[in-house]
Amino acid sequence: MLKAAFKEWAVICRALATGRQAIILRKGGIAEPGSLFQLEHGRFWLYPTYVHQQVEGIKPEALPLLCAAEAERPPAGTVRLSHFVEVPGVYEVRDLDTALALADLHLWSEATVRTRFAYRRPGLFVLPVRVFRAAQAHELPETVWYAGCRSWVELENALPTADAVPVLDDAAYRDVLRALDRLLKPTALA
């Protein structure tokens, strides 16, 4: 059972759900203390959002994923949760060149990386995530408590995670972690 959810662009949730991406880049939500991201939960549902995502914010090759995410968008007032993640740790990247070197591991455009990196205090957080497809998707009413520019949402009820299947097999996920270690240095893991 899992009650925590994490807001992310629907296109990135789609990339995570299809195994195209196994990291999340984060700066911090406006409603978060100090506008800085904090890993509040090591396991959480992916909560797809449609408000701030934009075609210019992603690489051109991610456009089919954006179209698929939009086509599968639930009706207004409904949230669909179908995948959850486990996070082994967080990297904080304080060098723009290092942040740009992650380009093969995510679908943000270079302009998005540069803008997010420079916003307020230079840096980005990188979360390697093990993504799991739930045995069934859960549709919930979108409440007023879920609204706003925040990373974290506490769901009204915990949702079952039993019988979930990892999107990437163990070897593929280890490859992602090794790539991050090469690019970010293992000592950067906080």
N, C-alpha and C positions, 0 to 999 in steps of 0.2 A: 504494500500500500504506500502511496506517495501523495503528499499534499502540496508540496512546493512546485511552482511553475516559474519559468524563465521566459520573458518576452524577447522575441527575436524576429527580424524580418521574415515573412513567410517564405521568401525565395531562399533564404539561408536555411530555414527549417527543412525545406524541400531538398536542398543540397546535402544536408546532414542525413536526412531520411533515405536518400538514395546512395549514400556512401561516397558521394563526390567530394565531400568535405568532412573532416573529423576534428576540426578546431573551431572555436568561437573567438572572435576578436571583440573586445569590449572596451569602451571608454568610461561609461558611467551614465546613469540616467539623471535627468534634471532633478527628479524628486529624491535622489539618493543623498545621504549626508556628505557634504563637501563635494557633491557631484562626482565622486569617485566610486568606481565599482568595487564591491567586496563580494567574495565568494561566500554567500550565506549558507549554501547547501551543497553537499557533495553529490547528491542525486536530485534530479528535478525533471519535470515535464517540460517539453518544448512548447511554448505558447506562441503560435504564429501571429504576427501583427502585420497589418496592411497599411497603416497610417503613414509611416515615414519612409517606406521602401520606395525606391525610384530607379528607373531604367539607368540613369547616369551613375547610380551608386554601385552598379555591378559591372563585371566584365561582359563583353559582348557574347561570349560563349555561354553565359548564364541565362540569356534571354529565354531559351526554351523552358528552363526551370521556373522562371518568373511567370511565364504564360501558363504552365501547368499548375503552379500555386494559385494563380488567379482563377483558373478554371475550376479548381476544387475548393474554392473559397466557400465556407459555410454561409448559410443565410445570415442577414444582419441580425445582431443580437445573440449570436451563437458562437461559441468557441469550440473548436475541435482539437482534441489532444490525442495524438496517435503514437508519439515517440517520446521516450525519456532518455536521459543521459546519466552517466557516472563520470565524475571528474577526479582524476588522481592528484591534481595540483594546479597551480596557476603560475604562469611566467609573467613578469612585468618587463616590458621592452621599453627602454628609455633612449634608444638610438634609432633614428629614422631609417638609416640604411639597413639595419637589422629587421625592422618592421617590413620594409619593402622586399627583403629577401624571402619572406614567407609567401610570396605571390602564388607559387604553385600549390599551396595548401588551402587556399580559400578563394572565394568568388567576388570579394569586394574589388572595385576598380582601384587603380593606383591613386586617383584623385580622392577617393573616399578614405583610403589609408592615410594619405597626407593630411587631409582635413581633420580627421578624427585624432590623429597623432598630435597635431599642433593645438587642438582645442584646449583652452585654459592652461593646463600644465602638460608639457610634452610627455608623451608615452602612451602605450596601449597595454592592455592585459590580454594574454593569450591563454585560452583554456583548451587543453587537449580533452576531447570528449569521446567516450565509448557510447555509441548510440544504440538504443534498443527499440524495436518495433513491438508495441503492445499487442497482446492477443486480440484485442478489439479496440477500436477508436471510441473515445468518450466525447459526447456532445453535451456541453453545459451552457446554461444561459449566461451571457456576458453581463456581469453586474457592474454597478457603479464603483465597487471596491476594486475592480480589476483595471479600471481606467487610469490614464495618466502615463507620463514618461518615466517609468521606473523599470528596472530589470526584473524585480521579483514580485510574484503574486502568490499569496497564500490562498489556496482553493478552499471553498466552503467545506468540502468533504475529501478525504483521501480516496484515491482511485487505485484499483488493483493493478499490480505489475507482474503477477504470476504468469508463467508461460511466455514471457517476452523473448524475442529472438534478436541477437546482436546483428546489426546491419553489416558490419565488417567482421570477418573471421579473426581469430587471435593473431595470426601471422600478419595480416594486413594492418591491424591496429598497432602491433609492435613496430611495423615499418613507419607509421606516422610518428610514433613516440621517438624513434631513432632519428628521424628527419628533424624533429624539433630539437632534440639534443645537439645535433650537429650544428644547427643554425643558431640556437640560443644559448648553448653551453649549459650543461646539467646544473651548474651552481646557480643559474638564474631561476630555478624552480623554487617558488616560495611556499 
